[in-house]
Amino acid sequence: MKYTYTEKKDTRSGFGAGLAELADKNPNVVALCADLIGSLKMEKFIEKAPERFFQIGIAEANMMGMAAGLSITGKIPFTGTFANFSTSRVYDQIRQSIAYSNKNVKICASHAGLTLGEDGATHQVLEDIGMMKMLPGMTVINTCDYNQTKAATLAIADFEGPVYLRFGRPVVPVFIPEDMPFEIGKGIMLQEGTDVTIVATGHLVWESLVAADELEKEGISCEVINIHTIKPLDEEIILKSVEKTGKIVTAEEHNYLGGLGESVAGMLARKRPTKQEFVAVSDTFGESATPAELMKKYKIDAAAVKEAVKRILA
């Protein structure tokens, strides 16, 4: 395998490291948290810039309104809470106070998808990408490992406009090179292939690389693309790939309704109809279990990617 790893880290720690670096690099960056400092790894930012940190408490709607107000003064607010509370609980405030007027607010959402595991279905969120990508002007980013999350955190500080940055709770392989540039809206070709295109986001990027490696041993050549930015979607890299392979599998830790797969399907329907398989949660809520158990049960692991590739080739 071209990409290997020597350690595992949680993506939320990548966010914390990036935010701490921004405390030194950009005096306009401010951070707001809804009583989850430890979960969002915001301690180092607070140590470096306590005067630029606001503990809002369990009042997420207020946090979004305050972030919108701070952005008017020229500050760059980074809000921090779980993905469920960053979207479902505050959708009205995001739509009316941030997206509608194109405020420069960075909505940073940890514990996304199923893999916050034992916290259970009420804290898991599988519809947030769909909710956020439908907001006009909202950029939606879903990172795959510690290094990419840190790079994305730094990149969105320089980007003008509202951003939804989605990352997770569990420790996962760190395989993206530390010095790999993060370009908003540009996918990354991780592995070239000829038989099928696999387009993945978030935790499913590594799972897709594992699946591709195992399939290669069976004589199946997979092209693997990391789509970290779901909106705006890098149509060029996907179209170029499917021109070669003629088949595509999309993989994500999200409901198949409204997620990356649906964005890719819509784009291909308009520009190049292509046979597609979805690796995603099938219109259901999650439950309480370990991340690995949930990924297996809801068919969003490497084994599920392999099955989807074989289905499409059959």
Buried (B, 14 or more C-beta within 10 A) or exposed (E): EEBEBEEBBBBBBBBBBBBBBBBEEBEBBBBBBBBBBEBBBBBBBBEBBEEBBBBBEEEBBBBBBBBBBBBEEEBBBBBBBBBBBBBEBBBEBBBEBBBBEBBBBBBBBBBBBBBBBEBEBEBBBBBBBBBBBEBEEBBBBBBBBBBBBBBBBBBBBEBEBBBBBBBBBBBBBBBBEEEEEBEBBBBBEBBEBEBBBBBBBBBBBBBBBBBBBBBBEEEBBBBBBBBBBBBEBBBEBBBBBBEEBBBBBBBBBBBBBBBBBBBBBEBBEEEBEBBBBBBBBEEEBBBBBEBEBBBBBBBBBBBBBBBBBBEBBE
